[in-house]
Amino acid sequence: MSPVYIARVKEVAARSIGGEMMIMSARDSMLFSLNETATAIWQAADGATPLAEIVQRSVCARFEVDAATALRDAEELVEGLAQHGILKVSNLPIEETP
């Protein structure tokens, strides 16, 4: 299986409020409230770090969850956020554009 890379999309409004990350999609004006685990993935989505490494470092290291379960849940989260234009997903590192 090839690595998956994720990057935050710049066309969103994101704010941390009371420990939750609130994100509004510019594409469809949907508002998302990310829990602590999803926030950790969102914040680590730099386009250069594989999702599996993000999960290991930002989820498994902080929460009591096995790597396989955490990665499966992260892949579902990423897929949903990508469908709403919140994250970019690629099988190659994602370079930031100015």
N, CA, C and O atoms as CSV, one atom per row, in Angstrom:
chain,resi,resn,atom,element,x,y,z
A,1,MET,N,N,0.850,-1.179,0.000
A,1,MET,CA,C,0.000,0.000,0.000
A,1,MET,C,C,0.898,1.246,0.000
A,1,MET,O,O,1.832,1.339,0.796
A,2,SER,N,N,0.617,2.184,-0.880
A,2,SER,CA,C,1.433,3.394,-0.951
A,2,SER,C,C,1.036,4.360,0.161
A,2,SER,O,O,-0.098,4.328,0.640
A,3,PRO,N,N,1.957,5.210,0.565
A,3,PRO,CA,C,1.643,6.150,1.634
A,3,PRO,C,C,0.611,7.180,1.182
A,3,PRO,O,O,0.481,7.468,-0.007
A,4,VAL,N,N,-0.110,7.720,2.138
A,4,VAL,CA,C,-1.100,8.758,1.895
A,4,VAL,C,C,-0.603,10.019,2.577
A,4,VAL,O,O,-0.189,9.992,3.736
A,5,TYR,N,N,-0.646,11.128,1.845
A,5,TYR,CA,C,-0.238,12.419,2.380
A,5,TYR,C,C,-1.460,13.327,2.426
A,5,TYR,O,O,-2.311,13.291,1.538
A,6,ILE,N,N,-1.532,14.142,3.475
A,6,ILE,CA,C,-2.659,15.060,3.606
A,6,ILE,C,C,-2.150,16.467,3.889
A,6,ILE,O,O,-1.119,16.658,4.535
A,7,ALA,N,N,-2.897,17.446,3.388
A,7,ALA,CA,C,-2.550,18.844,3.623
A,7,ALA,C,C,-3.833,19.634,3.853
A,7,ALA,O,O,-4.865,19.364,3.238
A,8,ARG,N,N,-3.751,20.599,4.735
A,8,ARG,CA,C,-4.890,21.483,4.975
A,8,ARG,C,C,-5.106,22.364,3.740
A,8,ARG,O,O,-4.149,22.805,3.105
A,9,VAL,N,N,-6.354,22.607,3.418
A,9,VAL,CA,C,-6.702,23.511,2.335
A,9,VAL,C,C,-6.733,24.923,2.902
A,9,VAL,O,O,-7.241,25.147,4.000
A,10,LYS,N,N,-6.193,25.865,2.156
A,10,LYS,CA,C,-6.112,27.240,2.655
A,10,LYS,C,C,-7.439,27.986,2.596
A,10,LYS,O,O,-7.620,28.984,3.293
A,11,GLU,N,N,-8.364,27.513,1.775
A,11,GLU,CA,C,-9.635,28.203,1.594
A,11,GLU,C,C,-10.666,27.790,2.643
A,11,GLU,O,O,-11.827,27.541,2.317
A,12,VAL,N,N,-10.240,27.721,3.887
A,12,VAL,CA,C,-11.147,27.410,4.991
A,12,VAL,C,C,-10.872,28.381,6.131
A,12,VAL,O,O,-9.787,28.953,6.239
A,13,ALA,N,N,-11.864,28.548,6.963
A,13,ALA,CA,C,-11.685,29.307,8.193
A,13,ALA,C,C,-11.604,28.290,9.316
A,13,ALA,O,O,-12.509,27.471,9.477
A,14,ALA,N,N,-10.526,28.331,10.097
A,14,ALA,CA,C,-10.339,27.367,11.185
A,14,ALA,C,C,-9.957,28.095,12.460
A,14,ALA,O,O,-9.056,28.934,12.461
A,15,ARG,N,N,-10.643,27.772,13.540
A,15,ARG,CA,C,-10.375,28.374,14.842
A,15,ARG,C,C,-10.530,27.332,15.931
A,15,ARG,O,O,-11.414,26.478,15.868
A,16,SER,N,N,-9.673,27.408,16.922
A,16,SER,CA,C,-9.788,26.544,18.085
A,16,SER,C,C,-10.653,27.253,19.115
A,16,SER,O,O,-10.346,28.365,19.546
A,17,ILE,N,N,-11.736,26.596,19.501
A,17,ILE,CA,C,-12.675,27.177,20.461
A,17,ILE,C,C,-12.950,26.143,21.539
A,17,ILE,O,O,-13.520,25.086,21.266
A,18,GLY,N,N,-12.548,26.446,22.752
A,18,GLY,CA,C,-12.818,25.543,23.870
A,18,GLY,C,C,-12.270,24.147,23.680
A,18,GLY,O,O,-12.912,23.177,24.081
A,19,GLY,N,N,-11.099,24.021,23.078
A,19,GLY,CA,C,-10.475,22.726,22.896
A,19,GLY,C,C,-10.920,21.972,21.656
A,19,GLY,O,O,-10.405,20.888,21.382
A,20,GLU,N,N,-11.868,22.522,20.897
A,20,GLU,CA,C,-12.316,21.900,19.654
A,20,GLU,C,C,-11.905,22.793,18.492
A,20,GLU,O,O,-11.856,24.016,18.624
A,21,MET,N,N,-11.612,22.173,17.357
A,21,MET,CA,C,-11.280,22.919,16.153
A,21,MET,C,C,-12.556,23.084,15.349
A,21,MET,O,O,-13.204,22.102,14.987
A,22,MET,N,N,-12.913,24.327,15.073
A,22,MET,CA,C,-14.077,24.631,14.245
A,22,MET,C,C,-13.558,25.034,12.868
A,22,MET,O,O,-12.705,25.915,12.752
A,23,ILE,N,N,-14.078,24.381,11.821
A,23,ILE,CA,C,-13.621,24.635,10.458
A,23,ILE,C,C,-14.835,24.878,9.574
A,23,ILE,O,O,-15.802,24.116,9.603
A,24,MET,N,N,-14.773,25.957,8.784
A,24,MET,CA,C,-15.830,26.235,7.822
A,24,MET,C,C,-15.265,26.105,6.422
A,24,MET,O,O,-14.251,26.717,6.088
A,25,SER,N,N,-15.920,25.314,5.619
A,25,SER,CA,C,-15.520,25.093,4.231
A,25,SER,C,C,-15.978,26.258,3.371
A,25,SER,O,O,-17.141,26.657,3.424
A,26,ALA,N,N,-15.059,26.807,2.576
A,26,ALA,CA,C,-15.414,27.875,1.648
A,26,ALA,C,C,-16.236,27.320,0.485
A,26,ALA,O,O,-17.007,28.050,-0.139
A,27,ARG,N,N,-16.072,26.037,0.199
A,27,ARG,CA,C,-16.764,25.431,-0.940
A,27,ARG,C,C,-18.271,25.346,-0.723
A,27,ARG,O,O,-19.053,25.710,-1.601
A,28,ASP,N,N,-18.677,24.861,0.459
A,28,ASP,CA,C,-20.108,24.663,0.674
A,28,ASP,C,C,-20.620,25.275,1.979
A,28,ASP,O,O,-21.752,25.009,2.384
A,29,SER,N,N,-19.803,26.085,2.632
A,29,SER,CA,C,-20.157,26.782,3.880
A,29,SER,C,C,-20.559,25.841,5.002
A,29,SER,O,O,-21.240,26.261,5.938
A,30,MET,N,N,-20.156,24.579,4.934
A,30,MET,CA,C,-20.439,23.650,6.015
A,30,MET,C,C,-19.489,23.918,7.173
A,30,MET,O,O,-18.324,24.262,6.970
A,31,LEU,N,N,-19.992,23.760,8.367
A,31,LEU,CA,C,-19.202,23.953,9.577
A,31,LEU,C,C,-18.898,22.590,10.180
A,31,LEU,O,O,-19.791,21.758,10.346
A,32,PHE,N,N,-17.625,22.369,10.505
A,32,PHE,CA,C,-17.182,21.109,11.091
A,32,PHE,C,C,-16.606,21.384,12.467
A,32,PHE,O,O,-15.890,22.365,12.669
A,33,SER,N,N,-16.923,20.516,13.408
A,33,SER,CA,C,-16.359,20.577,14.745
A,33,SER,C,C,-15.530,19.306,14.930
A,33,SER,O,O,-16.071,18.201,14.966
A,34,LEU,N,N,-14.215,19.476,15.047
A,34,LEU,CA,C,-13.330,18.323,15.179
A,34,LEU,C,C,-13.043,18.033,16.640
A,34,LEU,O,O,-12.755,18.947,17.413
A,35,ASN,N,N,-13.121,16.775,17.017
A,35,ASN,CA,C,-12.767,16.398,18.382
A,35,ASN,C,C,-11.242,16.459,18.544
A,35,ASN,O,O,-10.527,16.828,17.613
A,36,GLU,N,N,-10.765,16.102,19.709
A,36,GLU,CA,C,-9.340,16.224,20.015
A,36,GLU,C,C,-8.465,15.376,19.091
A,36,GLU,O,O,-7.397,15.813,18.665
A,37,THR,N,N,-8.919,14.180,18.792
A,37,THR,CA,C,-8.149,13.295,17.909
A,37,THR,C,C,-8.111,13.844,16.488
A,37,THR,O,O,-7.045,13.912,15.875
A,38,ALA,N,N,-9.259,14.231,15.968
A,38,ALA,CA,C,-9.322,14.795,14.617
A,38,ALA,C,C,-8.535,16.095,14.525
A,38,ALA,O,O,-7.914,16.375,13.500
A,39,THR,N,N,-8.556,16.889,15.591
A,39,THR,CA,C,-7.782,18.133,15.622
A,39,THR,C,C,-6.296,17.844,15.527
A,39,THR,O,O,-5.570,18.556,14.834
A,40,ALA,N,N,-5.834,16.808,16.214
A,40,ALA,CA,C,-4.413,16.436,16.159
A,40,ALA,C,C,-4.011,16.073,14.728
A,40,ALA,O,O,-2.926,16.443,14.277
A,41,ILE,N,N,-4.872,15.357,14.018
A,41,ILE,CA,C,-4.590,14.991,12.630
A,41,ILE,C,C,-4.611,16.233,11.749
A,41,ILE,O,O,-3.721,16.421,10.920
A,42,TRP,N,N,-5.615,17.076,11.920
A,42,TRP,CA,C,-5.738,18.325,11.145
A,42,TRP,C,C,-4.491,19.198,11.311
A,42,TRP,O,O,-3.938,19.695,10.330
A,43,GLN,N,N,-4.062,19.375,12.541
A,43,GLN,CA,C,-2.917,20.245,12.799
A,43,GLN,C,C,-1.618,19.680,12.233
A,43,GLN,O,O,-0.713,20.442,11.891
A,44,ALA,N,N,-1.515,18.366,12.130
A,44,ALA,CA,C,-0.295,17.734,11.620
A,44,ALA,C,C,-0.301,17.568,10.100
A,44,ALA,O,O,0.695,17.128,9.526
A,45,ALA,N,N,-1.396,17.911,9.451
A,45,ALA,CA,C,-1.540,17.719,7.997
A,45,ALA,C,C,-0.708,18.750,7.244
A,45,ALA,O,O,-1.207,19.802,6.845
A,46,ASP,N,N,0.575,18.424,7.058
A,46,ASP,CA,C,1.506,19.369,6.437
A,46,ASP,C,C,1.815,19.060,4.984
A,46,ASP,O,O,2.559,19.798,4.339
A,47,GLY,N,N,1.254,17.978,4.459
A,47,GLY,CA,C,1.494,17.604,3.076
A,47,GLY,C,C,2.778,16.833,2.850
A,47,GLY,O,O,2.968,16.245,1.785
A,48,ALA,N,N,3.670,16.826,3.842
A,48,ALA,CA,C,4.967,16.174,3.703
A,48,ALA,C,C,5.090,14.907,4.548
A,48,ALA,O,O,5.937,14.057,4.276
A,49,THR,N,N,4.255,14.785,5.558
A,49,THR,CA,C,4.322,13.653,6.479
A,49,THR,C,C,3.236,12.639,6.117
A,49,THR,O,O,2.066,13.007,6.019
A,50,PRO,N,N,3.598,11.380,5.919
A,50,PRO,CA,C,2.580,10.363,5.602
A,50,PRO,C,C,1.549,10.242,6.729
A,50,PRO,O,O,1.875,10.393,7.907
A,51,LEU,N,N,0.315,9.970,6.347
A,51,LEU,CA,C,-0.768,9.840,7.317
A,51,LEU,C,C,-0.439,8.811,8.387
A,51,LEU,O,O,-0.717,9.047,9.563
A,52,ALA,N,N,0.138,7.690,8.018
A,52,ALA,CA,C,0.473,6.643,9.001
A,52,ALA,C,C,1.431,7.183,10.067
A,52,ALA,O,O,1.309,6.840,11.243
A,53,GLU,N,N,2.377,8.020,9.660
A,53,GLU,CA,C,3.306,8.620,10.623
A,53,GLU,C,C,2.601,9.644,11.507
A,53,GLU,O,O,2.881,9.729,12.703
A,54,ILE,N,N,1.689,10.419,10.928
A,54,ILE,CA,C,0.904,11.382,11.709
A,54,ILE,C,C,0.098,10.647,12.767
A,54,ILE,O,O,0.052,11.064,13.924
A,55,VAL,N,N,-0.537,9.550,12.368
A,55,VAL,CA,C,-1.346,8.768,13.304
A,55,VAL,C,C,-0.473,8.217,14.428
A,55,VAL,O,O,-0.831,8.305,15.603
A,56,GLN,N,N,0.662,7.656,14.062
A,56,GLN,CA,C,1.560,7.084,15.074
A,56,GLN,C,C,2.036,8.154,16.058
A,56,GLN,O,O,2.029,7.943,17.271
A,57,ARG,N,N,2.443,9.286,15.528
A,57,ARG,CA,C,3.042,10.351,16.339
A,57,ARG,C,C,2.009,11.202,17.078
A,57,ARG,O,O,2.216,11.558,18.238
A,58,SER,N,N,0.896,11.530,16.412
A,58,SER,CA,C,-0.061,12.473,16.992
A,58,SER,C,C,-1.287,11.832,17.611
A,58,SER,O,O,-1.988,12.472,18.395
A,59,VAL,N,N,-1.557,10.582,17.275
A,59,VAL,CA,C,-2.746,9.922,17.831
A,59,VAL,C,C,-2.344,8.803,18.791
A,59,VAL,O,O,-2.699,8.840,19.969
A,60,CYS,N,N,-1.609,7.812,18.294
A,60,CYS,CA,C,-1.242,6.666,19.145
A,60,CYS,C,C,-0.401,7.089,20.343
A,60,CYS,O,O,-0.539,6.522,21.427
A,61,ALA,N,N,0.459,8.069,20.161
A,61,ALA,CA,C,1.319,8.524,21.254
A,61,ALA,C,C,0.532,9.272,22.327
A,61,ALA,O,O,0.973,9.342,23.473
A,62,ARG,N,N,-0.640,9.840,21.971
A,62,ARG,CA,C,-1.413,10.649,22.917
A,62,ARG,C,C,-2.646,9.949,23.457
A,62,ARG,O,O,-3.116,10.266,24.549
A,63,PHE,N,N,-3.170,9.001,22.699
A,63,PHE,CA,C,-4.421,8.340,23.080
A,63,PHE,C,C,-4.195,6.830,23.134
A,63,PHE,O,O,-3.329,6.305,22.434
A,64,GLU,N,N,-4.956,6.149,23.945
A,64,GLU,CA,C,-4.812,4.702,24.074
A,64,GLU,C,C,-5.583,4.011,22.959
A,64,GLU,O,O,-6.752,3.660,23.120
A,65,VAL,N,N,-4.909,3.818,21.820
A,65,VAL,CA,C,-5.519,3.171,20.666
A,65,VAL,C,C,-4.419,2.461,19.887
A,65,VAL,O,O,-3.295,2.953,19.794
A,66,ASP,N,N,-4.754,1.300,19.327
A,66,ASP,CA,C,-3.741,0.588,18.554
A,66,ASP,C,C,-3.601,1.237,17.178
A,66,ASP,O,O,-4.532,1.877,16.690
A,67,ALA,N,N,-2.446,1.068,16.565
A,67,ALA,CA,C,-2.106,1.741,15.316
A,67,ALA,C,C,-3.056,1.385,14.178
A,67,ALA,O,O,-3.441,2.268,13.410
A,68,ALA,N,N,-3.442,0.127,14.049
A,68,ALA,CA,C,-4.314,-0.292,12.942
A,68,ALA,C,C,-5.692,0.365,13.042
A,68,ALA,O,O,-6.225,0.855,12.046
A,69,THR,N,N,-6.260,0.372,14.239
A,69,THR,CA,C,-7.569,0.995,14.446
A,69,THR,C,C,-7.483,2.499,14.217
A,69,THR,O,O,-8.342,3.081,13.555
A,70,ALA,N,N,-6.445,3.124,14.765
A,70,ALA,CA,C,-6.277,4.565,14.621
A,70,ALA,C,C,-6.105,4.959,13.155
A,70,ALA,O,O,-6.675,5.957,12.713
A,71,LEU,N,N,-5.325,4.187,12.400
A,71,LEU,CA,C,-5.113,4.503,10.994
A,71,LEU,C,C,-6.403,4.335,10.198
A,71,LEU,O,O,-6.726,5.175,9.358
A,72,ARG,N,N,-7.137,3.263,10.454
A,72,ARG,CA,C,-8.409,3.047,9.756
A,72,ARG,C,C,-9.378,4.203,10.029
A,72,ARG,O,O,-10.012,4.712,9.105
A,73,ASP,N,N,-9.490,4.615,11.292
A,73,ASP,CA,C,-10.370,5.731,11.648
A,73,ASP,C,C,-9.884,7.031,11.013
A,73,ASP,O,O,-10.694,7.837,10.557
A,74,ALA,N,N,-8.568,7.240,10.980
A,74,ALA,CA,C,-8.002,8.452,10.384
A,74,ALA,C,C,-8.271,8.498,8.888
A,74,ALA,O,O,-8.564,9.562,8.342
A,75,GLU,N,N,-8.173,7.356,8.222
A,75,GLU,CA,C,-8.451,7.305,6.784
A,75,GLU,C,C,-9.900,7.678,6.496
A,75,GLU,O,O,-10.174,8.370,5.515
A,76,GLU,N,N,-10.826,7.232,7.331
A,76,GLU,CA,C,-12.241,7.586,7.163
A,76,GLU,C,C,-12.449,9.082,7.383
A,76,GLU,O,O,-13.166,9.736,6.625
A,77,LEU,N,N,-11.821,9.613,8.420
A,77,LEU,CA,C,-11.919,11.043,8.705
A,77,LEU,C,C,-11.384,11.859,7.537
A,77,LEU,O,O,-12.037,12.793,7.071
A,78,VAL,N,N,-10.199,11.503,7.068
A,78,VAL,CA,C,-9.543,12.224,5.977
A,78,VAL,C,C,-10.402,12.169,4.714
A,78,VAL,O,O,-10.555,13.177,4.024
A,79,GLU,N,N,-10.954,11.018,4.415
A,79,GLU,CA,C,-11.804,10.883,3.232
A,79,GLU,C,C,-13.005,11.828,3.316
A,79,GLU,O,O,-13.340,12.505,2.344
A,80,GLY,N,N,-13.640,11.866,4.473
A,80,GLY,CA,C,-14.800,12.747,4.659
A,80,GLY,C,C,-14.432,14.216,4.532
A,80,GLY,O,O,-15.140,14.981,3.877
A,81,LEU,N,N,-13.336,14.611,5.151
A,81,LEU,CA,C,-12.916,16.012,5.067
A,81,LEU,C,C,-12.474,16.378,3.656
A,81,LEU,O,O,-12.691,17.506,3.213
A,82,ALA,N,N,-11.864,15.451,2.956
A,82,ALA,CA,C,-11.446,15.705,1.567
A,82,ALA,C,C,-12.669,15.886,0.665
A,82,ALA,O,O,-12.651,16.720,-0.241
A,83,GLN,N,N,-13.717,15.123,0.903
A,83,GLN,CA,C,-14.941,15.247,0.096
A,83,GLN,C,C,-15.562,16.633,0.239
A,83,GLN,O,O,-16.229,17.115,-0.676
A,84,HIS,N,N,-15.345,17.269,1.382
A,84,HIS,CA,C,-15.885,18.607,1.617
A,84,HIS,C,C,-14.875,19.711,1.315
A,84,HIS,O,O,-15.136,20.882,1.588
A,85,GLY,N,N,-13.730,19.345,0.754
A,85,GLY,CA,C,-12.739,20.351,0.386
A,85,GLY,C,C,-11.964,20.924,1.552
A,85,GLY,O,O,-11.418,22.023,1.453
A,86,ILE,N,N,-11.906,20.187,2.671
A,86,ILE,CA,C,-11.203,20.649,3.869
A,86,ILE,C,C,-9.739,20.200,3.849
A,86,ILE,O,O,-8.863,20.901,4.355
A,87,LEU,N,N,-9.485,19.050,3.270
A,87,LEU,CA,C,-8.128,18.503,3.173
A,87,LEU,C,C,-7.839,18.088,1.731
A,87,LEU,O,O,-8.746,17.715,0.987
A,88,LYS,N,N,-6.571,18.158,1.351
A,88,LYS,CA,C,-6.097,17.583,0.095
A,88,LYS,C,C,-5.482,16.229,0.443
A,88,LYS,O,O,-4.833,16.085,1.479
A,89,VAL,N,N,-5.684,15.253,-0.412
A,89,VAL,CA,C,-5.145,13.907,-0.199
A,89,VAL,C,C,-4.403,13.491,-1.462
A,89,VAL,O,O,-4.876,13.712,-2.577
A,90,SER,N,N,-3.226,12.880,-1.271
A,90,SER,CA,C,-2.417,12.448,-2.407
A,90,SER,C,C,-1.572,11.247,-2.005
A,90,SER,O,O,-1.328,11.017,-0.821
A,91,ASN,N,N,-1.123,10.479,-3.008
A,91,ASN,CA,C,-0.190,9.389,-2.710
A,91,ASN,C,C,1.258,9.861,-2.870
A,91,ASN,O,O,2.192,9.068,-2.755
A,92,LEU,N,N,1.435,11.151,-3.135
A,92,LEU,CA,C,2.756,11.800,-3.178
A,92,LEU,C,C,2.732,12.993,-2.239
A,92,LEU,O,O,1.663,13.537,-1.963
A,93,PRO,N,N,3.906,13.414,-1.738
A,93,PRO,CA,C,3.928,14.617,-0.894
A,93,PRO,C,C,3.284,15.795,-1.619
A,93,PRO,O,O,3.429,15.953,-2.831
A,94,ILE,N,N,2.583,16.602,-0.866
A,94,ILE,CA,C,1.845,17.746,-1.409
A,94,ILE,C,C,2.649,19.007,-1.127
A,94,ILE,O,O,2.896,19.355,0.027
A,95,GLU,N,N,3.049,19.681,-2.188
A,95,GLU,CA,C,3.807,20.915,-2.033
A,95,GLU,C,C,2.870,22.072,-1.851
A,95,GLU,O,O,1.819,22.144,-2.488
A,96,GLU,N,N,3.253,22.991,-0.969
A,96,GLU,CA,C,2.456,24.195,-0.772
A,96,GLU,C,C,2.645,25.119,-1.950
A,96,GLU,O,O,3.752,25.276,-2.465
A,97,THR,N,N,1.546,25.736,-2.375
A,97,THR,CA,C,1.631,26.726,-3.425
A,97,THR,C,C,1.485,28.107,-2.797
A,97,THR,O,O,0.673,28.293,-1.890
A,98,PRO,N,N,2.262,29.071,-3.270
A,98,PRO,CA,C,2.204,30.413,-2.661
A,98,PRO,C,C,0.896,31.106,-2.866
A,98,PRO,O,O,0.716,32.235,-2.408
